[in-house]
Every structure is written in C-alpha cells, then in structure tokens.
Amino acid sequence: MHQVIYAPNAVGHHATALCAAGGTTVIRPCGGLDGSLQTNLSRSEAADIANSEMNLVLLSLSADTGPVLHMAEGLGMAPASAVYFNANALVATEGVAVISALFAKLRKDTARRFRIGVFGTAEICQTLLALDLVDHAWLCHATEDVGHMQFLSQQSWSLWQLTPRIWPGLEVPFSPVLTNPAIRDFGQSALKFRSPYLASFTPESVDPVFAVTARNGASLRSGPGPGFDAVQHLNTGSYLFVKDIENGWVRVDLIGDHLVDGYVLCGDLEPILGDVSLDYPPLATAFDIAQAELAADQCTSDHGALNPRLYNYNATTVAGGRDPVHWAASFVNYCVQRAVYVGTNNKWALRWHETSWGWEVTGAVQPGDIAVWECRDGSKTGAVIGGYVGFIVDVIVEDIMVLGAHSSGRLRISKLPRTGLVRGVFYNLRSIRRAHRQITQTPQH
C-alpha cells in the first residue's frame, strides 16, 4: 500500500509481510527516554527488517546523540544516511527559541558521520533548512498549522507524514509517509546484515494532493454534481488526493490508498502537489498538448488564485521577470516538457529568445512554432515591461494567430501583430522558435 511508513511500535515480526505488501522503508524511533522495546528499535528487530529487504531510517526521540549514533553505527548504516530528530518533542521541553542552537549542536555532533534530518512543523522545518542546519525535513501531519500548505508547495521537504492508521490485515499501527517526488534520497539505508550502502529508492506513484480552501469547507459527494448525495463534510485545510477532474468536479481519495471516496467541487480546492494531466495522444507534440489544454477550457486565473491547470503550468518554471500575462511562459514550458523536451524553466517569456532555444525559424513558419515578443509600455520606445510567448496557429500577412495565456485569465487564440500596439502594450516580435532533437530528454515515468 505505502512504500515508506513510520511505525511507532516494533514491527520486526511483521517485516516480511510489510515488504510483501509494498513497503520498502520503515522509519523507527530510537533513543526514547523510556527504553521500551515497543518504542525503541532493538537490534533483533533491525535484523528482521534487514532480512525482509526493507530499508531503515532512524528517528531520535531525544537530543542526546549518543544512543542514536551508537545504534546507527552498530547497524552498519551508510555514512550518507540520515538520522532524524523529533523537533516537536524537543520544542515541548526546550522552546522554539532554542531549537536553532540545539540543531547547530546536533549538526556538529553528527558531522562526518551521518546526515541530519528534522521531524517537525512547517515553521521548524523551514527555519532549519534556511539556516542549513539540516539536510532533510520531514513534515509532520499538522495540517492546521500556519504555513503548512505553503511549505508543502515549495517542495524543499523530503518526507511528509499522513494521518496515522492501522495496516489492514496486520493490525499494525503506522503512519504513511509520502516522499517528495523530486527527491529519491531522503537518508534511507540498508543495514550491514545485508550490505552497508545507501539504499536505492524508486518513488511510488502518488496522486496529486489538494487542500480544501473554501471558507466553509467542502462537501464530498457520491457523484460529480450538486444533485448527488453529500456523504461527508470536509473542513477547510483538509488534504485529499486527486484522481482526475470531470466537468469541474474532482474525483478524490481521502487517505492516499488509491481508492476513490467521492467527488468535490473543483472551486473548493487548491492544488498543493502533483500534476493532474489531461489525456494526450501517443507521441503528442507540444502544440497537440496546447490544443488539448485549450479544448478542456478549464483554466482561469480567478483573480490570481491557482487552479489545477495553472498550478501545473507554474510548477514547470522558476522565478523570472513579470510579463504582461504572467503565466504565458509557464504554459508554453508545461506543453514543451509534457512533450518530453527541455523548456526554459523560467517564467520570463523573453528567455525563449535570449537562450536561442531550439531553431530560429522566423522565415519558415509552421503551425505549432513558438513565437516570442518583447513588450513595451505604450509605444515602440516605451519601457520594456517583459514579453509574451505562445504557439503559432496561423500567420495572416503581418498578424499572427497565437494560442497561449490571455490577460483575461484563460487560454485562447489571439491575433497579435508582428510589430504594433494592442491594448496599451507595444508588441515587437523577436523570433520564432522550433524544437529540435538535440534538446530532447528521457521521458519521466
């Protein structure tokens, strides 16, 4: 069911069954003050985990590095593996003000031996990452905390703990732990009972994660429409996993077990992680994908709030200049990357021209080529206010029909001049680009 789990109690005698059910890594606490075998990892349990061919991550329940480092070294965990420290427990006894100093000491104590991770709230994780006091952040399931949603969307975390539950059939209490799709290494390790090396990890398929953002919460319905029964009320801030979108309704999984629980109105949700993709034809070009996105007609900026489509587009780019239509470059990047090409990875439209992306084909234009304009304020000599980029649909004398993001907040086909004024913005065509094979990349599955 879940590849990575946190088990608060001993699971050695269940290790083989957990592995057979899909588990690859178990996180176990050690260094607890009570010394209970039900809480603290024992050497015999570690041997059972190793024999099942699962990997191990250690969570220290105290700031005393001695016991946890002794355990890690005794088990033959790789030097590059991580030891996590429970900052939530430390905050309760030490206070937030001294956490940074405490982790600076932990960093010193573990130097050159193991990497260091933190388990805690978004505030704690973000603070320690920014100070470079930890290598990995494991976000706890405190969804109501301020900043939790924002920290998730930044994707600097390595692990995220979900709601605790019981493993079906085994009656084992555990918490599913999601791994960041962009990070394969979160400090997991094989043990010397097998071989002392840092274990490999293939991320599991995780459905996109959305949060309920409607002020009064949202209704989970039995079907995609207001006429279907409301089977459950979801509080504001609740998280859920999205299977797909059907006519403005999101088909959801509430607990991350890949089973459908019902439907929620798309407008009541905001995307946090992942990509809800439309169905594209085999070997689709970037222009095919752009046309499919246009046909779906699901994209609206809604006065700046991200919806599932805009989230997907902006997730493919990093910060850049502010163009007149701020998500135009992100949309083109999304289509290009979905077609398995390397884009510019930048939100600034002019980067498509300035980086000499692809081939320059301004004199031999085809539908689907990418047109790049420089935008000036009010006139040909006005201040540069960014650029615009989109897919060419047709060329009519000196005008270009282009498919792309529109200032209305929707995708549409617009008519832009090669050079000329449109609604107070002066457009100057800089170049027309076309992808070539030298910039293709390996598809990501």
C-alpha positions in Angstrom: 0.0 0.0 0.0 2.7 2.5 1.0 6.4 2.3 0.3 7.5 4.3 3.3 5.9 4.0 6.7 6.6 5.3 10.2 6.0 2.6 12.8 5.8 3.8 16.4 5.9 0.2 17.7 8.1 -2.8 17.0 7.3 -4.4 13.6 10.1 -6.9 13.3 7.8 -9.9 13.2 5.7 -8.2 10.6 8.6 -7.1 8.4 8.3 -9.8 5.7 4.5 -9.2 5.4 5.0 -5.4 5.2 7.6 -5.8 2.5 5.3 -8.2 0.6 2.5 -5.6 0.8 4.7 -3.0 -0.9 6.7 -1.5 1.9 10.3 -0.6 1.1 11.4 1.6 4.0 10.4 1.7 7.7 11.1 4.6 10.0 11.6 3.5 13.6 12.2 5.6 16.7 15.2 5.0 19.0 16.8 6.9 21.9 13.5 7.2 23.7 13.6 8.0 27.3 11.5 5.1 28.5 13.7 2.5 26.8 10.7 0.4 25.9 11.2 -2.2 23.1 7.7 -1.3 21.9 9.0 2.3 21.3 12.8 1.9 20.7 14.2 0.0 17.9 16.1 -3.1 19.0 19.0 -4.9 17.3 16.9 -8.0 16.8 14.1 -6.0 15.2 16.6 -4.3 12.9 17.8 -7.7 11.8 14.2 -8.7 10.9 13.8 -5.5 8.9 17.1 -6.2 7.1 16.2 -9.8 6.3 12.9 -8.7 4.8 15.0 -6.5 2.5 13.4 -3.3 3.6 15.4 -0.2 4.3 15.6 1.7 7.6 15.5 5.3 8.7 16.1 6.3 12.4 14.1 8.9 14.3 15.7 10.1 17.6 13.2 11.0 20.3 15.7 13.0 22.3 18.5 15.5 21.7 21.1 13.1 23.1 23.0 11.9 20.0 24.9 9.2 21.8 22.3 6.4 21.8 21.1 7.0 18.2 24.5 7.3 16.7 25.7 4.2 18.5 22.7 2.4 17.1 23.2 3.7 13.6 26.9 2.7 13.6 26.2 -0.6 15.1 23.7 -1.5 12.4 26.2 -0.5 9.7 24.0 2.3 8.3 25.8 4.1 5.5 27.6 7.3 6.4 25.4 9.2 3.8 22.2 8.0 5.5 20.3 10.4 7.8 19.2 10.4 11.4 16.1 12.5 12.0 15.4 14.3 15.3 11.9 14.9 16.6 11.8 18.7 16.9 8.2 18.6 18.1 9.2 16.7 21.2 12.2 19.0 21.7 10.1 22.1 21.3 7.8 20.9 24.1 10.8 20.8 26.5 13.2 23.3 25.1 11.0 26.0 23.5 11.1 27.3 19.9 13.7 29.9 20.7 16.5 27.5 21.3 15.7 25.0 18.5 18.3 26.5 16.1 21.1 26.4 18.6 20.1 22.9 19.6 20.3 21.7 15.9 23.5 23.5 15.4 24.9 21.3 18.2 23.3 18.2 16.7 24.9 19.1 13.3 28.3 19.3 15.0 27.8 16.1 16.8 26.8 14.2 13.7 29.4 15.8 11.4 31.2 13.5 9.0 29.2 10.5 10.4 25.6 10.9 9.2 23.4 13.5 7.6 20.8 15.1 9.9 17.1 15.4 9.4 14.3 17.2 11.4 10.8 16.0 12.1 8.5 18.9 12.9 6.1 21.6 11.8 6.4 23.7 8.7 7.8 26.6 10.7 10.5 24.5 12.3 11.4 22.6 9.1 11.6 25.8 7.0 13.7 27.6 9.6 16.3 24.9 10.0 16.5 24.3 6.2 17.1 28.1 5.7 19.9 28.1 8.3 21.4 25.0 6.7 21.2 23.1 10.0 19.5 20.1 8.5 19.9 18.1 5.3 16.3 16.7 5.2 13.0 17.9 6.5 10.2 15.5 7.5 6.9 17.5 7.8 4.5 16.2 10.5 0.8 15.9 9.9 -0.1 19.2 11.5 -2.3 20.4 8.6 -3.9 23.2 10.7 -0.6 24.9 11.4 0.1 28.2 9.7 2.4 27.9 6.8 1.8 24.1 6.3 0.3 24.4 2.9 2.9 27.0 1.7 5.8 24.8 2.8 4.4 21.8 1.0 4.1 23.7 -2.2 7.8 24.9 -2.0 8.9 21.2 -2.3 12.0 21.6 -0.2 10.8 18.9 2.2 11.9 15.3 1.9 9.1 13.4 3.7 5.5 14.2 4.7 3.6 12.2 7.3 0.0 11.4 6.7 -2.8 10.5 9.1 -2.0 7.5 11.4 -3.9 4.3 10.7 -3.9 0.6 11.1 -2.3 -1.7 8.4 -5.2 -3.8 7.1 -4.9 -7.5 8.0 -1.8 -7.0 10.2 -3.3 -4.7 12.8 -0.1 -2.8 12.8 -0.4 1.0 13.7 1.6 3.1 11.3 1.6 6.5 9.5 2.0 6.5 5.7 4.9 8.8 4.8 5.0 10.4 1.3 8.3 11.2 -0.3 8.9 14.3 -2.3 8.6 13.3 -6.0 11.7 15.3 -6.8 13.8 13.6 -4.1 14.9 9.9 -4.4 17.2 10.1 -1.4 15.8 11.0 2.0 18.5 9.3 4.0 17.2 5.7 3.9 19.8 2.9 4.3 20.3 -0.8 4.0 21.9 -2.4 7.0 25.1 -4.4 7.4 23.0 -7.6 7.8 22.6 -7.1 4.1 25.2 -4.7 2.8 26.4 -1.4 4.2 25.4 1.0 1.4 22.9 3.8 0.9 19.7 2.1 -0.4 18.2 3.0 -3.8 14.6 4.1 -3.9 12.1 4.4 -6.7 9.4 6.8 -5.8 5.9 5.4 -5.8 3.1 6.8 -7.9 1.4 9.5 -5.7 -1.8 11.1 -6.8 -1.8 15.0 -6.8 -2.5 16.5 -3.4 -5.1 19.2 -3.0 -6.3 21.2 0.1 -9.8 22.4 0.9 -9.7 26.2 0.7 -13.4 27.1 0.7 -14.2 29.2 3.8 -16.9 26.9 5.0 -15.3 23.7 3.9 -16.5 21.4 1.1 -18.9 18.6 0.6 -17.8 15.2 -0.5 -20.5 13.9 -2.9 -21.2 10.5 -4.3 -21.1 11.8 -7.9 -19.8 14.7 -10.0 -22.6 17.2 -9.4 -24.7 19.1 -6.8 -27.6 16.7 -7.3 -25.6 13.8 -5.8 -25.7 13.0 -2.1 -23.3 14.7 0.2 -21.7 11.9 2.1 -19.2 13.8 4.2 -18.2 17.4 5.1 -14.5 18.2 4.7 -13.1 21.0 6.9 -11.1 23.9 5.5 -7.5 22.9 5.4 -8.2 19.2 4.9 -5.9 17.4 2.4 -7.0 14.9 -0.2 -5.6 13.1 -3.2 -6.9 13.8 -6.7 -7.6 11.1 -9.2 -8.9 13.3 -12.1 -11.2 16.1 -12.9 -14.6 15.6 -14.6 -16.6 18.7 -15.7 -15.4 20.9 -12.8 -15.6 18.1 -10.2 -12.6 16.4 -8.7 -12.6 12.6 -8.1 -10.8 12.2 -4.8 -9.1 9.7 -2.4 -9.2 10.9 1.2 -6.4 8.9 2.7 -3.9 8.1 -0.1 -4.7 4.4 -0.6 -5.5 5.0 -4.3 -9.2 4.2 -3.8 -11.9 6.7 -4.8 -14.1 8.1 -1.9 -16.2 10.6 -3.9 -16.3 14.0 -5.7 -15.6 17.5 -4.6 -16.2 20.8 -6.5 -13.0 22.0 -8.1 -13.5 25.6 -6.9 -13.4 24.5 -3.3 -9.9 23.1 -3.6 -6.4 24.4 -4.2 -3.6 22.2 -5.6 -0.5 21.6 -3.4 1.5 18.8 -5.1 1.5 16.9 -8.4 0.1 17.2 -11.9 -3.5 16.5 -12.9 -2.9 15.8 -16.6 -5.4 15.6 -19.4 -5.3 12.6 -21.8 -2.9 13.3 -24.7 -2.4 11.2 -27.8 0.7 9.0 -28.1 3.8 10.9 -29.1 1.9 14.2 -28.7 3.8 17.4 -29.7 3.8 20.5 -27.5 1.3 22.0 -29.9 -1.0 18.9 -29.5 -0.9 19.4 -25.8 -1.5 23.1 -26.0 -4.6 22.5 -28.1 -5.9 19.8 -25.7 -5.5 22.3 -22.8 -7.4 24.9 -24.8 -10.2 22.4 -25.6 -10.6 21.5 -22.0 -11.3 25.1 -21.2 -10.6 24.5 -17.5 -8.1 27.3 -16.9 -8.9 30.5 -15.2 -6.7 32.6 -13.1 -9.7 33.6 -10.9 -8.1 36.9 -9.9 -4.7 35.3 -9.1 -5.7 32.1 -7.3 -4.2 29.0 -8.6 -6.5 26.3 -10.0 -5.3 22.8 -11.0 -4.3 23.8 -14.5 -2.4 27.0 -13.6 -0.6 25.1 -10.8 0.6 22.5 -13.3 1.9 25.2 -15.6 3.7 27.3 -13.0 5.2 24.2 -11.4 7.4 23.8 -14.5 9.1 27.2 -14.1 11.1 29.1 -11.6 11.1 32.9 -10.9 11.6 35.3 -13.7 10.5 38.7 -15.0 6.9 39.9 -14.7 5.4 39.7 -18.2 2.1 41.4 -19.1 0.5 37.9 -18.9 2.3 36.4 -16.0 1.7 32.7 -16.8 2.3 32.8 -20.6 5.8 31.4 -20.4 4.8 28.8 -17.8 2.0 27.5 -20.1 4.5 27.0 -23.0 7.0 25.4 -20.7 4.4 23.0 -19.5 3.4 21.9 -23.0 7.0 21.5 -24.1 8.0 19.5 -21.1 5.0 17.2 -21.4 6.1 16.6 -25.0 9.4 15.4 -23.4 11.5 18.4 -24.4 13.6 20.7 -22.3 12.0 24.1 -21.9 13.5 27.3 -20.5 12.4 26.5 -16.9 11.7 30.3 -16.5 8.6 32.4 -16.1 10.0 35.1 -18.3 8.8 34.9 -21.9 11.8 36.5 -23.4 14.0 33.6 -22.2 12.7 31.6 -25.2 14.5 34.2 -27.5 17.5 35.1 -25.3 18.6 31.5 -24.8 18.4 30.7 -28.5 16.0 27.9 -27.6 15.6 25.3 -30.4 15.9 26.5 -34.0 15.3 30.0 -35.3 12.6 29.6 -38.0 11.2 33.1 -38.3 11.4 32.9 -42.1 9.8 29.4 -42.5 6.9 29.3 -40.0 4.8 26.3 -39.3 1.7 25.9 -37.0 3.0 24.9 -33.6 6.1 27.0 -33.7 6.8 29.2 -30.7 6.6 33.0 -31.2 8.3 35.3 -28.8 7.5 39.0 -28.4 9.2 41.8 -26.5 6.6 44.0 -24.8 6.9 47.7 -24.2 4.8 50.2 -22.3 2.5 52.2 -24.7 4.8 52.6 -27.7 7.8 51.4 -29.6 10.1 53.5 -27.4 8.4 52.8 -24.1 9.9 50.9 -21.2 10.3 47.2 -21.6 7.7 45.5 -19.4 8.5 41.9 -20.3 7.5 39.6 -23.1 4.9 37.3 -24.4 5.2 33.7 -25.8 2.7 31.3 -27.4 2.1 28.7 -30.1 1.5 29.9 -33.7 -1.8 28.7 -35.1 -1.7 30.8 -38.4 0.0 33.8 -40.0 -2.1 36.3 -41.8 0.1 38.9 -43.6 1.6 40.9 -40.7 -0.6 39.4 -38.0 0.0 36.1 -36.1 -2.8 33.9 -34.6 -1.3 32.6 -31.4 -2.5 30.1 -28.8 -1.5 31.0 -25.3 -2.3 32.5 -22.0 -4.5 35.6 -22.2 -4.9 38.6 -19.8 -8.5 37.5 -19.2 -7.1 34.6 -17.3 -8.0 32.0 -19.8 -6.3 30.1 -22.7 -7.4 31.5 -26.0 -6.3 32.1 -29.6 -5.4 35.8 -30.1 -4.3 37.9 -33.0 -1.1 39.8 -32.4 0.9 42.0 -34.8 4.5 41.2 -35.6 5.0 44.8 -34.5 2.3 47.0 -33.1 0.1 48.3 -30.3 -2.5 46.2 -28.6 -4.5 47.5 -25.6 -1.7 49.7 -24.4 1.1 47.2 -24.9 3.5 47.5 -27.9 4.5 44.1 -29.2 7.7 43.5 -31.1 8.3 40.0 -32.5 11.8 38.9 -31.5 11.9 35.4 -33.0 10.0 32.3 -33.8 11.5 29.0 -32.3 11.1 25.3 -33.1 12.2 22.4 -31.0 15.0 20.1 -32.4 16.2 16.7 -31.4 19.3 18.0 -29.6 17.2 19.2 -26.7 15.1 16.2 -26.1 15.3 14.4 -22.8 14.5 11.0 -21.4 10.8 10.6 -20.6 10.0 10.6 -16.8 7.7 7.8 -15.7 
